[in-house]
């Protein structure tokens, strides 16, 4: 089985500003990823219908902004200098899409599975191709002038030192917590996956753990993968 030691280092400047911040990481191995086709893949079809029905029964689009988890990420975005009404936290954005009567984008079975989990838990979640990563990982502020190519971007984005990022030893993996790198995205060739659940101020470790475990279980369900380690790292972990 593919193995990779997971460790996260927090920059001192991040700890000074967000002493109670945490992230959760989990792994799933030996996945089999297919292009998303609900008509041919009964598992993803059933999963989507179940989650759509559950969230439509639980949430109301008119009162969603008052939900505690939604509020926590919106407040966190403001602290990062991001307007959450223009760049919505991913979990909220996906949830609003479905509550408005639309469906989630069809990308691949595994990507759709983690988007479902992110929507259901309202926790921003990333999925990375583990074979493209170079741990240990770092939560830090970007360097001025650092280049980043996010999924779907045609040219690099130039980062500033006000932007919080998750990085490995060689590159920025995501702008925390809303845009992932194109270089490490999950593709049809991915076999081993790292899932990251991004915390915010007042989001509990239990919420993060449940979100990542839900994500891993959904991925396992649609890809026959083998779920591995799940661990929370908080900003006091040096």
N, CA and C of each residue as an Amber inpcrd file, in Angstrom:
protein
   714
   0.8370000  -1.1990000   0.0000000   0.0000000   0.0000000   0.0000000
   0.8760000   1.2530000   0.0000000   0.4690000   2.2280000  -0.7890000
   1.1850000   3.5050000  -0.8130000   1.1220000   4.1600000   0.5630000
   2.2560000   4.6540000   1.0290000   2.2680000   5.3120000   2.3340000
   3.0120000   6.6230000   2.2380000   2.6090000   7.5740000   3.0490000
   3.2650000   8.8610000   3.0870000   3.0520000   9.4440000   4.4700000
   4.1310000   9.7810000   5.1180000   4.0060000  10.3710000   6.4430000
   3.4240000  11.7720000   6.3110000   2.3910000  12.0430000   7.0750000
   1.7320000  13.3400000   7.0110000   2.1520000  14.1790000   8.2060000
   2.7040000  15.3410000   7.9380000   3.0050000  16.2970000   9.0020000
   2.7830000  17.7010000   8.4580000   2.3800000  18.5980000   9.3390000
   2.0690000  19.9720000   8.9520000   2.8210000  20.9290000   9.8650000
   3.5260000  21.8710000   9.2760000   4.2490000  22.8920000  10.0240000
   3.5370000  24.2320000   9.8430000   3.3680000  24.9370000  10.9420000
   2.6720000  26.2230000  10.9220000   3.6770000  27.3560000  11.0760000
   3.5910000  28.3070000  10.1760000   4.4650000  29.4770000  10.2740000
   4.0750000  30.3030000  11.4980000   5.0750000  30.8930000  12.1450000
   4.8210000  31.6810000  13.3530000   3.8690000  32.8320000  13.1270000
   3.9130000  33.4500000  11.9460000   3.0210000  34.5730000  11.6570000
   1.5650000  34.1090000  11.5890000   1.3600000  32.8810000  11.0980000
  -0.0020000  32.3410000  11.0510000  -0.5040000  32.1050000  12.4710000
   0.3510000  31.5260000  13.3110000  -0.0350000  31.2600000  14.7030000
  -0.3780000  32.5520000  15.4340000   0.3890000  33.6250000  15.1640000
   0.1290000  34.8980000  15.8340000  -1.2480000  35.4520000  15.4810000
  -1.6620000  35.2900000  14.2480000  -2.9570000  35.8300000  13.8090000
  -4.1200000  34.8790000  14.0680000  -3.8640000  33.5720000  13.9370000
  -4.9430000  32.5830000  14.0380000  -4.4890000  31.4290000  14.9320000
  -4.4340000  31.6880000  16.2200000  -3.8700000  30.7000000  17.1430000
  -4.7400000  29.4600000  17.3020000  -6.0200000  29.5380000  16.9060000
  -6.9000000  28.3860000  17.0630000  -7.2610000  27.7370000  15.7290000
  -6.4860000  28.0270000  14.6910000  -6.7650000  27.4700000  13.3760000
  -6.3160000  26.0100000  13.3060000  -7.0390000  25.2030000  12.5370000
  -6.6840000  23.7940000  12.3810000  -7.0640000  23.3150000  10.9870000
  -6.3970000  22.2670000  10.5390000  -6.7950000  21.5710000   9.3210000
  -6.8080000  20.0770000   9.6170000  -7.5250000  19.3360000   8.7930000
  -7.5790000  17.8910000   8.9430000  -7.1750000  17.2620000   7.6160000
  -6.3640000  16.2100000   7.6900000  -5.9280000  15.5020000   6.4920000
  -6.2650000  14.0290000   6.6060000  -6.6500000  13.4500000   5.4840000
  -6.9460000  12.0290000   5.4350000  -6.5150000  11.4530000   4.1030000
  -6.3340000  10.1430000   4.0600000  -5.8350000   9.5010000   2.8510000
  -6.7620000   8.3840000   2.3950000  -6.7720000   8.1700000   1.0950000
  -7.4740000   7.0180000   0.5270000  -6.6080000   6.5070000  -0.6270000
  -6.3610000   5.2090000  -0.6200000  -5.4040000   4.5970000  -1.5370000
  -6.0830000   3.7310000  -2.5960000  -5.3690000   3.5290000  -3.6790000
  -5.7720000   2.5790000  -4.7310000  -7.1700000   2.8740000  -5.2710000
  -7.4110000   4.1460000  -5.5470000  -8.7180000   4.5150000  -6.0930000
  -8.7890000   4.2100000  -7.5830000  -9.9820000   3.9860000  -8.0490000
 -10.2390000   3.8300000  -9.4860000 -11.2030000   4.9370000  -9.8780000
 -10.7130000   5.8970000 -10.6510000 -11.4850000   7.0980000 -10.9800000
 -12.0420000   6.9920000 -12.3940000 -13.2910000   7.3550000 -12.5410000
 -13.9340000   7.3580000 -13.8440000 -14.4650000   8.7460000 -14.1620000
 -14.6450000   9.0030000 -15.4440000 -15.3470000  10.2180000 -15.8270000
 -16.7600000  10.1320000 -15.2650000 -17.2520000  11.2810000 -14.7930000
 -18.5460000  11.2660000 -14.1180000 -19.6690000  11.0510000 -15.1240000
 -20.4010000   9.9430000 -14.9310000 -21.5510000   9.6520000 -15.7750000
 -22.6070000   8.9810000 -14.9040000 -23.5740000   9.7660000 -14.4570000
 -24.5880000   9.2450000 -13.5390000 -25.3600000   8.0830000 -14.1550000
 -25.5400000   8.1150000 -15.4790000 -26.3060000   7.0670000 -16.1230000
 -25.5720000   5.7240000 -16.0660000 -24.2400000   5.7530000 -16.0910000
 -23.4600000   4.5270000 -16.0940000 -22.9550000   4.1490000 -14.7110000
 -22.7990000   5.1350000 -13.8020000 -22.2540000   4.8610000 -12.4810000
 -23.3700000   4.9840000 -11.4490000 -23.9190000   3.8490000 -11.0630000
 -25.0700000   3.8470000 -10.1630000 -24.7020000   4.3760000  -8.7830000
 -23.4710000   4.1160000  -8.3180000 -23.0750000   4.5520000  -6.9820000
 -23.0820000   6.0670000  -6.8560000 -22.4920000   6.7820000  -7.8250000
 -22.4500000   8.2390000  -7.7290000 -23.8580000   8.8130000  -7.8900000
 -24.6870000   8.1730000  -8.7100000 -26.0610000   8.6400000  -8.8880000
 -26.8370000   8.5320000  -7.5780000 -26.7500000   7.3820000  -6.9270000
 -27.4500000   7.1960000  -5.6550000 -26.9330000   8.1500000  -4.5870000
 -25.6190000   8.3200000  -4.5510000 -25.0290000   9.1970000  -3.5520000
 -25.5140000  10.6280000  -3.7380000 -25.5100000  11.1090000  -4.9620000
 -25.9670000  12.4740000  -5.2270000 -27.4300000  12.6530000  -4.8380000
 -28.2680000  11.7260000  -5.2210000 -29.6820000  11.8600000  -4.9100000
 -29.9170000  11.8740000  -3.4050000 -29.1730000  11.0470000  -2.6810000
 -29.3180000  10.9900000  -1.2280000 -28.8760000  12.2870000  -0.5620000
 -27.7050000  12.8020000  -0.9750000 -27.1800000  14.0260000  -0.3620000
 -28.0280000  15.2280000  -0.7560000 -28.4540000  15.3120000  -2.0160000
 -29.3150000  16.4150000  -2.4350000 -30.5920000  16.4650000  -1.5870000
 -31.2160000  15.3000000  -1.4010000 -32.4540000  15.2510000  -0.6250000
 -32.2080000  15.6580000   0.8250000 -31.0810000  15.2100000   1.3750000
 -30.7690000  15.5120000   2.7790000 -30.5430000  16.9970000   2.9910000
 -29.7710000  17.6360000   2.1200000 -29.4660000  19.0610000   2.3380000
 -30.6680000  19.9480000   2.0230000 -31.5150000  19.5380000   1.0760000
 -32.7130000  20.3240000   0.7870000 -33.7100000  20.2730000   1.9370000
 -33.6910000  19.1730000   2.6880000 -34.5500000  19.0690000   3.8460000
 -34.0030000  19.7720000   5.0700000 -32.6960000  20.0330000   5.0770000
 -32.0650000  20.6180000   6.2560000 -31.8880000  22.1270000   6.1550000
 -31.5770000  22.6400000   4.9490000 -31.2040000  24.0440000   4.8030000
 -32.2250000  24.8280000   4.0000000 -32.2950000  26.1180000   4.2940000
 -33.1560000  27.0490000   3.5740000 -32.2790000  28.1510000   3.0080000
 -32.4190000  28.4280000   1.7260000 -31.5600000  29.4130000   1.0760000
 -31.6900000  30.7920000   1.7140000 -32.8630000  31.1140000   2.2290000
 -33.1040000  32.4380000   2.7960000 -32.4000000  32.6350000   4.1390000
 -32.1950000  31.5650000   4.8840000 -31.5900000  31.6760000   6.2190000
 -30.1790000  31.0940000   6.2790000 -29.6490000  30.6730000   5.1340000
 -28.3490000  30.0010000   5.1220000 -27.2390000  30.8770000   5.7000000
 -27.3030000  32.1770000   5.4510000 -26.2530000  33.0830000   5.9270000
 -26.1520000  33.1100000   7.4500000 -27.1980000  32.6700000   8.1370000
 -27.1980000  32.6760000   9.5990000 -26.6950000  31.3610000  10.1970000
 -26.4320000  30.3740000   9.3400000 -25.9060000  29.1060000   9.8230000
 -24.5350000  29.3260000  10.4720000 -24.2660000  28.6690000  11.5940000
 -23.0260000  28.9010000  12.3320000 -21.7790000  28.5920000  11.5370000
 -21.7840000  27.5110000  10.7550000 -20.6070000  27.1530000   9.9520000
 -20.4030000  28.1440000   8.8190000 -21.4870000  28.5100000   8.1460000
 -21.4020000  29.5230000   7.0870000 -20.8500000  30.8250000   7.6530000
 -21.3700000  31.2270000   8.7990000 -20.9250000  32.4620000   9.4380000
 -19.4440000  32.4120000   9.7970000 -18.9810000  31.2670000  10.3040000
 -17.5800000  31.1300000  10.7050000 -16.6410000  31.3320000   9.5240000
 -16.9720000  30.7380000   8.3680000 -16.0880000  30.8890000   7.2040000
 -16.1950000  32.2870000   6.5950000 -17.3750000  32.8670000   6.6230000
 -17.4960000  34.2460000   6.1330000 -16.6580000  35.1940000   6.9900000
 -16.7270000  35.0530000   8.2940000 -15.9390000  35.9060000   9.1900000
 -14.4420000  35.6950000   8.9630000 -14.0520000  34.4450000   8.7520000
 -12.6470000  34.1230000   8.5030000 -12.1720000  34.7490000   7.1880000
 -13.0150000  34.6910000   6.1730000 -12.6650000  35.3100000   4.8890000
 -12.4120000  36.8070000   5.0510000 -13.2880000  37.4760000   5.8100000
 -13.0950000  38.9100000   6.0260000 -11.7430000  39.1730000   6.6850000
 -11.3450000  38.3220000   7.6220000 -10.0530000  38.4870000   8.2950000
  -8.8870000  38.3090000   7.3280000  -9.1120000  37.5040000   6.2830000
  -8.0770000  37.2980000   5.2680000  -8.1200000  38.3600000   4.1660000
  -9.0570000  39.2960000   4.2650000  -9.1900000  40.3330000   3.2470000
  -9.9370000  39.8830000   2.0180000 -10.7530000  38.8190000   2.1570000
 -11.5440000  38.2800000   1.0460000 -13.0100000  38.5870000   1.3100000
 -13.7000000  39.1290000   0.3200000 -15.1220000  39.4150000   0.4400000
 -15.9030000  38.1210000   0.1820000 -16.5120000  37.5040000   1.2160000
 -17.1810000  36.2180000   1.0270000 -18.4840000  36.2960000   0.2510000
 -18.9620000  37.4980000  -0.0300000 -20.1490000  37.6210000  -0.8740000
 -19.7780000  37.6110000  -2.3540000 -18.4760000  37.7770000  -2.6400000
 -17.9920000  37.7360000  -4.0240000 -17.2220000  36.4540000  -4.3040000
 -16.3870000  36.0470000  -3.3480000 -15.6830000  34.7690000  -3.4180000
 -16.2060000  33.9270000  -2.2710000 -17.1980000  33.1130000  -2.5490000
 -17.8460000  32.3700000  -1.4760000 -17.0020000  31.1770000  -1.0350000
 -17.0090000  30.8650000   0.2600000 -16.3900000  29.6160000   0.7140000
 -16.9770000  28.4500000  -0.0800000 -16.1280000  27.4850000  -0.4500000
 -16.5440000  26.4570000  -1.4070000 -17.7380000  25.6390000  -0.9380000
 -17.7670000  25.2760000   0.3520000 -18.8940000  24.4990000   0.8400000
 -20.2050000  25.2480000   0.6980000 -20.1860000  26.5250000   1.0510000
 -21.3880000  27.3510000   0.9170000 -21.7740000  27.5350000  -0.5400000
 -20.7820000  27.7600000  -1.3980000 -21.0630000  27.9710000  -2.8200000
 -21.7420000  26.7450000  -3.4370000 -21.2330000  25.5560000  -3.1210000
 -21.8340000  24.3290000  -3.6390000 -23.2480000  24.1380000  -3.0950000
 -23.4240000  24.4330000  -1.8140000 -24.7290000  24.2820000  -1.1800000
 -25.7490000  25.2300000  -1.7980000 -25.3510000  26.4760000  -1.9990000
 -26.2630000  27.4450000  -2.6050000 -26.6660000  27.0040000  -4.0130000
 -25.7150000  26.4490000  -4.7400000 -25.9990000  25.9970000  -6.1050000
 -27.1450000  24.9840000  -6.1140000 -27.0760000  24.0060000  -5.2200000
 -28.0930000  22.9590000  -5.1950000 -29.4030000  23.4780000  -4.6120000
 -29.3390000  24.3310000  -3.5910000 -30.5680000  24.8930000  -3.0250000
 -31.3110000  25.7780000  -4.0220000 -30.5760000  26.3240000  -4.9880000
 -31.2060000  27.1240000  -6.0420000 -31.7990000  26.2420000  -7.1430000
 -31.6520000  24.9190000  -7.0030000 -32.2670000  24.0140000  -7.9650000
 -31.3330000  23.4730000  -9.0210000 -30.0450000  23.8420000  -8.9480000
 -29.0650000  23.3470000  -9.9070000 -28.4470000  22.0580000  -9.3710000
 -27.5220000  21.4750000 -10.1150000 -26.7810000  20.3080000  -9.6640000
 -25.2970000  20.6480000  -9.6210000 -24.5070000  19.7910000  -9.0010000
 -23.0630000  20.0260000  -8.9490000 -22.4310000  19.7630000 -10.3110000
 -21.3010000  20.4210000 -10.5880000 -20.5980000  20.1450000 -11.8420000
 -20.1750000  18.6760000 -11.9100000 -20.2070000  18.1020000 -13.1000000
 -19.7380000  16.7370000 -13.2920000 -18.2760000  16.7800000 -13.7250000
 -17.3940000  16.2410000 -12.8930000 -15.9630000  16.2750000 -13.1990000
 -15.4180000  14.8520000 -13.2820000 -15.3940000  14.1680000 -12.1610000
 -15.0550000  12.7470000 -12.1180000 -15.6970000  12.1740000 -10.8710000
 -15.7590000  10.8590000 -10.7790000 -16.4350000  10.2460000  -9.6420000
 -15.8410000  10.7010000  -8.3150000 -14.5130000  10.7390000  -8.2120000
 -13.8730000  11.0990000  -6.9440000 -14.0140000  12.5850000  -6.6400000
 -13.8070000  13.4500000  -7.6220000 -13.9570000  14.8900000  -7.3980000
 -15.4030000  15.2120000  -7.0330000 -16.3510000  14.5930000  -7.7110000
 -17.7560000  14.8270000  -7.3880000 -18.0820000  14.3340000  -5.9840000
 -17.4570000  13.2360000  -5.5630000 -17.6960000  12.7060000  -4.2220000
 -17.2200000  13.6790000  -3.1580000 -16.0210000  14.2720000  -3.3330000
 -15.5690000  15.1930000  -2.2900000 -16.2980000  16.5320000  -2.3560000
 -16.7930000  16.9140000  -3.5230000 -17.6350000  18.1040000  -3.5780000
 -18.9540000  17.8820000  -2.8360000 -19.5120000  16.6890000  -2.9440000
 -20.7320000  16.3620000  -2.2130000 -20.5090000  16.4600000  -0.7070000
 -19.3920000  15.9260000  -0.2410000 -19.0900000  15.9720000   1.1900000
 -18.8760000  17.4030000   1.6620000 -18.1900000  18.2080000   0.8580000
 -17.9620000  19.6050000   1.2080000 -19.2790000  20.3620000   1.2930000
 -20.1610000  20.1150000   0.3350000 -21.4720000  20.7600000   0.3420000
 -22.2800000  20.3400000   1.5610000 -22.2850000  19.0560000   1.8570000
 -23.0930000  18.5310000   2.9530000 -22.6280000  19.0360000   4.3140000
 -21.3170000  19.1510000   4.5040000 -20.7620000  19.5600000   5.8020000
 -20.4780000  21.0560000   5.8780000 -20.4900000  21.7320000   4.7130000
 -20.1740000  23.1600000   4.5640000 -18.7120000  23.4560000   4.9450000
 -17.8780000  22.4360000   4.9480000 -16.4530000  22.5920000   5.2240000
 -15.6960000  22.5900000   3.8940000 -14.8620000  23.5980000   3.6110000
 -14.0600000  23.5710000   2.3830000 -13.1320000  22.3590000   2.3770000
 -13.1690000  21.5990000   1.2940000 -12.3900000  20.3670000   1.1770000
 -11.6180000  20.3710000  -0.1310000 -10.3560000  19.9410000  -0.0690000
  -9.5320000  19.7570000  -1.2630000  -9.1900000  18.2880000  -1.4190000
  -8.9840000  17.8760000  -2.6560000  -8.4410000  16.5570000  -2.9380000
  -7.2100000  16.7080000  -3.8100000  -6.1120000  16.0480000  -3.4190000
  -4.8590000  16.1430000  -4.1610000  -4.3680000  14.7570000  -4.5870000
  -3.6880000  14.7140000  -5.7250000  -2.9940000  13.4970000  -6.1490000
  -1.7520000  13.3410000  -5.2800000  -1.7430000  12.3300000  -4.4130000
  -0.6630000  12.2000000  -3.4410000   0.6880000  11.9400000  -4.1000000
   0.6830000  11.3210000  -5.2780000   1.9440000  11.0370000  -5.9540000
   2.6060000  12.3040000  -6.5010000   1.8840000  13.4210000  -6.4880000
   2.4260000  14.6950000  -6.9680000   2.8790000  15.5960000  -5.8160000
   2.7850000  15.1060000  -4.5820000   3.0740000  15.9310000  -3.4140000
   4.4610000  15.6550000  -2.8530000   4.9970000  16.6800000  -2.1700000
   6.3270000  16.5950000  -1.5710000   6.2730000  17.0950000  -0.1270000
   5.7810000  16.2350000   0.7950000   5.6710000  16.6490000   2.1960000
   7.0530000  16.8010000   2.8370000   7.1260000  17.4410000   4.0170000
   6.0080000  17.8630000   4.8640000   5.3030000  19.0920000   4.3220000
   4.1180000  19.3580000   4.8800000   3.2840000  20.4590000   4.4390000
   3.4590000  21.6690000   5.3550000   3.1370000  22.8280000   4.8160000
   3.3020000  24.0810000   5.5540000   2.0580000  24.9450000   5.3740000
   1.5760000  25.5100000   6.4590000   0.5590000  26.5600000   6.3810000
   1.2890000  27.8590000   6.6680000   1.2910000  28.7510000   5.6970000
   2.0880000  29.9790000   5.7980000   1.4460000  31.0640000   4.9600000
   1.9750000  32.2650000   5.0860000   1.5960000  33.3340000   4.1780000
   2.4910000  33.2640000   2.9460000   1.9230000  33.5630000   1.7970000
   2.6900000  33.5170000   0.5510000   3.7750000  34.5730000   0.5660000
   4.7400000  34.3720000  -0.2950000   5.7730000  35.3780000  -0.5050000
   5.3120000  36.3240000  -1.6120000   5.6070000  37.5960000  -1.4740000
   5.2600000  38.5450000  -2.5330000   5.9160000  38.1160000  -3.8470000
   5.1080000  38.0190000  -4.8900000   5.6380000  37.6380000  -6.1930000
   5.6260000  36.1530000  -6.4650000   5.2350000  35.3510000  -5.4830000
   5.1630000  33.9010000  -5.6750000   4.0610000  33.5900000  -6.6910000
   4.3640000  32.6970000  -7.6440000   3.4150000  32.3740000  -8.7070000
   2.6040000  31.1370000  -8.3510000   1.3560000  31.1380000  -8.7880000
   0.4480000  30.0320000  -8.4900000  -0.5030000  29.8530000  -9.6610000
  -0.6440000  28.6080000 -10.1220000  -1.6030000  28.3010000 -11.1820000
  -2.6980000  27.4260000 -10.5930000  -3.8850000  27.9820000 -10.4630000
  -5.0180000  27.2480000  -9.9260000  -5.7380000  26.4660000 -11.0010000
  -6.5780000  25.5450000 -10.5690000  -7.3560000  24.7360000 -11.5100000
  -8.1980000  25.6460000 -12.3960000  -8.0670000  25.4480000 -13.6980000
  -8.8430000  26.2270000 -14.6550000  -8.2450000  27.5620000 -15.0430000
  -7.0930000  27.9200000 -14.4400000  -6.4650000  29.2020000 -14.7620000
  -5.5800000  29.0740000 -15.9910000  -5.6200000  30.0780000 -16.8740000
  -4.8270000  30.0370000 -18.1060000  -3.4370000  30.6300000 -17.9310000
  -3.2420000  31.3960000 -16.8580000  -1.9260000  31.9840000 -16.5990000
  -1.7170000  32.0850000 -15.0920000  -0.4600000  32.1780000 -14.6600000
  -0.1840000  32.1970000 -13.2230000  -0.7870000  33.4130000 -12.5250000
  -1.1610000  33.2030000 -11.2840000  -1.6190000  34.2630000 -10.3940000
  -0.4460000  34.6470000  -9.5040000  -0.1850000  35.9210000  -9.3540000
   0.9250000  36.3820000  -8.5180000   0.3970000  36.6570000  -7.1140000
   0.9630000  35.9540000  -6.1520000   0.4810000  36.0220000  -4.7800000
   1.1410000  37.1590000  -4.0110000   0.5170000  37.5240000  -2.8990000
   1.0770000  38.5430000  -2.0080000   1.2220000  37.9620000  -0.6090000
   1.9330000  38.6740000   0.2380000   2.1900000  38.1600000   1.5910000
   0.9880000  38.2840000   2.5210000  -0.1430000  38.7200000   1.9910000
  -1.3710000  38.7640000   2.7840000  -2.2240000  37.5150000   2.5600000
  -1.7850000  36.6400000   1.6430000  -2.5770000  35.4750000   1.2600000
  -2.0790000  34.2410000   2.0070000  -2.9850000  33.5620000   2.6690000
  -2.6690000  32.3390000   3.4030000  -2.6550000  31.1700000   2.4260000
  -1.6480000  30.3020000   2.5350000  -1.5360000  29.1830000   1.6020000
  -1.1860000  27.8930000   2.3360000  -1.5260000  26.7880000   1.6960000
  -1.0250000  25.4710000   2.0690000   0.0090000  25.0970000   1.0250000
   1.2030000  24.7110000   1.4560000   2.2850000  24.4060000   0.5300000
   2.9890000  23.1220000   0.9500000   3.6960000  22.5080000  -0.0030000
   4.6110000  21.4400000   0.3580000   6.0260000  21.9600000   0.1920000
   7.0010000  21.0940000   0.0330000   8.3900000  21.5330000  -0.0440000
   8.7270000  22.2360000  -1.3550000   7.8860000  22.0600000  -2.3820000
   8.2210000  22.5830000  -3.6980000   7.2580000  23.6230000  -4.2460000
   6.0120000  23.6490000  -3.7690000   5.0350000  24.5250000  -4.4090000
   3.8490000  24.8020000  -3.4990000   3.1040000  25.8280000  -3.8650000
   1.8470000  26.1340000  -3.1970000   0.7820000  25.1700000  -3.7110000
   0.1000000  24.5050000  -2.7800000  -0.9300000  23.5380000  -3.1370000
  -2.3110000  24.1710000  -3.2210000  -2.5380000  25.1800000  -2.3860000
  -3.8340000  25.8510000  -2.4250000  -3.7270000  27.2190000  -1.7770000
  -4.5580000  28.1270000  -2.2610000  -4.7810000  29.3820000  -1.5530000
  -5.8490000  29.0660000  -0.5110000  -5.4730000  29.1330000   0.7300000
  -6.3200000  28.7000000   1.8480000  -7.4980000  29.6650000   2.0150000
  -8.7040000  29.1590000   1.9560000  -9.1380000  27.7870000   1.7670000
 -10.0210000  27.6320000   0.5290000  -9.6500000  28.2300000  -0.6240000
 -10.6640000  28.2740000  -1.6820000 -10.1910000  27.9880000  -3.0950000
  -8.8890000  27.8730000  -3.3560000  -8.4650000  27.5850000  -4.7280000
  -7.2870000  26.6220000  -4.7110000  -7.3980000  25.5180000  -5.4790000
  -6.3780000  24.4700000  -5.4900000  -5.4760000  24.5740000  -6.7140000
  -4.2680000  24.0380000  -6.5730000  -3.2870000  24.0650000  -7.6560000
  -3.6640000  23.1030000  -8.7830000  -3.4170000  23.5470000  -9.9980000
  -3.6440000  22.6810000 -11.1570000  -2.6160000  21.5560000 -11.2070000
  -1.4240000  21.7990000 -10.6620000  -0.3380000  20.8200000 -10.7650000
  -0.5840000  19.5550000  -9.9580000  -1.4060000  19.6390000  -8.9300000
  -1.5970000  18.4950000  -8.0240000  -3.0560000  18.0330000  -7.9810000
  -3.8320000  18.4240000  -8.9720000  -5.2530000  18.0750000  -8.9790000
  -5.4490000  16.5820000  -9.2510000  -6.6100000  16.0960000  -8.8750000
  -6.9880000  14.7100000  -9.1300000  -7.3980000  14.5650000 -10.5930000
  -6.8410000  13.5560000 -11.2560000  -7.1660000  13.2600000 -12.6530000
  -7.6090000  11.8010000 -12.7610000  -7.9310000  11.3770000 -13.9620000
  -8.3250000   9.9880000 -14.1660000  -7.1670000   9.0240000 -13.9230000
  -5.9360000   9.5580000 -13.8740000  -4.7590000   8.7120000 -13.6440000
  -4.3710000   8.6290000 -12.1670000  -5.0320000   9.4170000 -11.3180000
  -4.7050000   9.4230000  -9.8900000  -5.0490000   8.0720000  -9.2630000
  -4.1630000   7.5870000  -8.4010000  -4.4020000   6.3310000  -7.7040000
  -4.4380000   6.4960000  -6.1840000  -3.7820000   7.5250000  -5.6640000
  -3.7280000   7.7520000  -4.2250000  -4.0760000   9.2080000  -3.9410000
  -4.9540000   9.4340000  -2.9740000  -5.5340000  10.7610000  -2.7580000
  -5.2630000  11.2460000  -1.3350000  -4.9190000  12.5230000  -1.2350000
  -4.8810000  13.2130000   0.0530000  -6.0620000  14.1740000   0.1010000
  -6.8650000  14.0650000   1.1450000  -8.0100000  14.9640000   1.3570000
  -7.6570000  15.9380000   2.4640000  -7.9490000  17.2120000   2.2450000
  -7.6920000  18.2470000   3.2410000  -8.9900000  18.9770000   3.5540000
  -9.3330000  19.0470000   4.8330000 -10.4500000  19.8550000   5.2930000
  -9.8970000  21.1000000   5.9660000 -10.2920000  22.2800000   5.4940000
  -9.7290000  23.5420000   5.9720000 -10.5790000  24.1390000   7.0880000
  -9.9540000  24.3910000   8.2060000 -10.6590000  24.9780000   9.3200000
 -10.7300000  26.4920000   9.2340000 -11.4840000  27.0580000  10.1500000
 -11.5870000  28.5030000  10.3220000 -11.7700000  28.7590000  11.8110000
 -11.6120000  30.0040000  12.1980000 -11.8300000  30.3510000  13.5950000
 -13.2100000  29.9000000  14.0440000 -13.2720000  29.2010000  15.1430000
 -14.4820000  28.6710000  15.7930000 -15.0020000  27.3810000  15.1680000
 -14.3320000  26.8550000  14.1460000 -14.6900000  25.5330000  13.6220000
 -13.9610000  24.4840000  14.4580000 -14.6980000  23.5310000  15.0040000
 -14.1140000  22.5650000  15.9290000 -13.3440000  21.4680000  15.2030000
 -12.4500000  20.8250000  15.9440000 -11.7160000  19.6900000  15.4060000
 -12.6790000  18.5660000  15.0310000 -13.7390000  18.4140000  15.8080000
 -14.7200000  17.3750000  15.5120000 -15.3910000  17.6290000  14.1630000
 -15.7460000  18.8870000  13.8800000 -16.3480000  19.2150000  12.5850000
 -15.4100000  18.8710000  11.4420000 -14.1320000  19.2360000  11.5890000
 -13.1520000  18.9530000  10.5410000 -12.9900000  17.4540000  10.3390000
 -12.8780000  16.7360000  11.4470000 -12.6920000  15.2880000  11.3620000
 -13.8890000  14.6210000  10.6900000 -15.0830000  15.0180000  11.0750000
 -16.2840000  14.4330000  10.4740000 -16.3770000  14.7490000   8.9850000
 -15.9840000  15.9620000   8.6070000 -16.0200000  16.3390000   7.1880000
 -15.0510000  15.4920000   6.3750000 -13.8380000  15.2990000   6.8870000
 -12.8460000  14.5180000   6.1480000 -13.2250000  13.0450000   6.1190000
 -13.7340000  12.5220000   7.2210000 -14.1620000  11.1230000   7.2370000
 -15.3280000  10.8980000   6.2730000 -16.2550000  11.8450000   6.2150000
 -17.3570000  11.7500000   5.2610000 -16.8240000  11.7570000   3.8410000
 -15.8690000  12.6400000   3.5730000 -15.2730000  12.7260000   2.2420000
 -14.6030000  11.4150000   1.8520000 -13.8020000  10.8730000   2.7440000
 -13.1010000   9.6180000   2.4590000 -14.0750000   8.4730000   2.2230000
 -15.1490000   8.4200000   3.0000000 -16.1360000   7.3580000   2.8260000
 -16.8430000   7.4870000   1.4870000 -17.1650000   8.7110000   1.0740000
 -17.8000000   8.9010000  -0.2270000 -16.8570000   8.5150000  -1.3650000
 -15.5820000   8.8770000  -1.2330000 -14.6000000   8.4890000  -2.2540000
 -14.4760000   6.9750000  -2.3200000 -14.3900000   6.3360000  -1.1560000
 -14.3050000   4.8720000  -1.1250000 -15.5180000   4.2430000  -1.8080000
 -16.6820000   4.8030000  -1.5490000 -17.9200000   4.2580000  -2.0960000
 -17.9260000   4.2670000  -3.6200000 -17.4040000   5.3430000  -4.2280000
 -17.4820000   5.4600000  -5.6900000 -16.2190000   5.0050000  -6.4080000
 -15.1570000   4.6920000  -5.6490000 -13.8760000   4.3690000  -6.3050000
 -13.2440000   3.0730000  -5.8380000 -13.8750000   2.3850000  -4.8840000
 -13.3260000   1.1460000  -4.3130000 -11.9760000   1.3760000  -3.6480000
 -11.7250000   2.5850000  -3.1740000 -10.4630000   2.8960000  -2.5190000
 -10.3840000   2.3400000  -1.1080000  -9.1850000   2.4420000  -0.5240000
  -8.9360000   1.9550000   0.8250000  -8.6220000   3.1510000   1.7190000
  -9.4940000   3.4390000   2.6710000  -9.3450000   4.6000000   3.5430000
  -8.2020000   4.3730000   4.5220000  -7.3610000   5.4140000   4.6860000
  -6.2190000   5.3220000   5.5810000  -6.3180000   6.3030000   6.7300000
  -5.2020000   6.9540000   7.0150000  -5.0510000   7.8200000   8.1820000
  -5.9250000   9.0710000   8.1050000  -6.4630000   9.4900000   9.2670000
  -7.1410000  10.7860000   9.3980000  -6.5430000  11.4700000  10.6300000
  -6.0940000  12.7200000  10.4500000  -5.4590000  13.4150000  11.5740000
  -5.7150000  14.9050000  11.4870000  -5.9400000  15.5230000  12.6470000
  -6.1080000  16.9750000  12.7440000  -4.7950000  17.6040000  13.1610000
  -4.4620000  18.7150000  12.5230000  -3.2600000  19.4910000  12.8690000
  -3.7120000  20.9060000  13.2200000  -3.3990000  21.3600000  14.3990000
  -3.7660000  22.7340000  14.7650000  -2.5320000  23.6090000  14.8040000
  -2.7450000  24.9040000  14.9040000  -1.6430000  25.8640000  14.7550000
  -0.7190000  25.9120000  15.9560000  -1.0000000  25.1090000  16.9740000
  -0.0400000  25.0020000  18.0860000   0.9540000  23.8790000  17.8270000
   0.7290000  23.1000000  16.7410000   1.6520000  22.0080000  16.3980000
   2.8480000  22.5860000  15.6670000   3.9850000  22.6080000  16.2920000
   5.1840000  23.1930000  15.7000000   6.0610000  22.1000000  15.1050000
